[in-house]
Amino acid sequence: MTGQNNEITVYRLIVDGESKESYDTTAVISDEPCYIEPIDAQVATILDDQNAFYMFKIFCEGQLDIRVGDKCIDQQGRAYIVKGIEPFSNNPDTGDMTQMTTTSRFPS
């Protein structure tokens, strides 16, 4: 990918019969080249003195099987939770790509 600065592995959010959420232990996408950038230097949400969420955009080539709620882990082990997805297809400038809006907790 042009401008690639990372790779992500994606895990699917699953819900059991008792409405308990967890992430599948098997990745749905592994080592996908991507570009990750912060949306804004501002903190998106402050939970307490030690936890805050920042927003990031993740760009990947192609139409990927990504869903809202999926967890992306980058090469440094930082987790990003997918909050929105915008697929682009037949774009003559960039080709097919998937753009995700995500949050990541700091410190992670």
N, C-alpha and C positions, 0 to 999 in steps of 0.2 A: 504494500500500500504506500502511496506517495505520502511522505511526512510521517510515516509510522514512528511512534515513540514508545510502543509497549506491545504486549500480547495479553489477551485475557482468556480465562477459562470460565465457562458459564455453567451454573447449577440451577436447576428448576425448583421453584417453590412448590411444595406438595402439601395437601391437606388430607389428614386421615379421616376416618369415619366419625371421630369425636371432635371435629373442627380444630384439631391441633395442627399448627403449621410447622414445617421444617423444610430443610433443603435436601434434595436427593443427594446421595453420596456419589452417584455416577454423573460425570459431566456430560451435558448435551452438546457442548462445543469446547474443544481443547486447543490451546495455543494459537488463538486467532489473532493475526496481526491487526493492530488498531492504532488510532491516535486519540489520546486522552487530553482534554484541556479543561481548566476550571471555567465555569460560567461567569463567576463573579468572585472577587476577592472577599466579599462580605460573607459572613456566616449566615446560612439559610435558617437554621433553627438552633437555639441555645437551650439545652436541657438542664444543665447545672454547671458548676465551676469547671468540671473536667470533661464534659461531653458536648460536642457541637457537631452539626451536620453541614457539610459544604456541598454545593452542586457542581456537577461535572457533565460535560458532553463527551461521549465516546463515539467515534466514527470507525466503521469497519466496511471493507469492500464486500459487495454482494448482498443478497437478500438472505439474512440469517434468521434462524428459528429462535427468536428472542421474544420473551413475554414480559409484561409488566409484573414486577415482583421477583424476577430472576436475580440471582446474585452473580456478579462478575468479579473475579479475583485477578489482579494484575500480577506481573512478574515479581513485584516487591511484596506481594501478599496482602495488599490493601483491598478491601471489599467495597464494591459499589452496588447499590440496590437500584434496579431499573424502575424508573417512575413514569417514563414515556418513551415511545418508539416512533420514529418517522422513517419509513423506507423510501428510498429514491430509486426509481427504475427508469431506464431509457434516457438517462441524462447524458447528453453528448459531451459535456465538460468533464464529468467525473466517472461515468459508468454507473452501474448499480451499486448502491451502498445503503447501509443501515446506520441511522443516527439515533443514539439513545441519550435521554436525559436521566441522570442518576444522582443519588446522594451517597456520600461517604462520611462515616463518623470519624471525628478526630478527637482525641488521639485514637488511632486504630490499633 
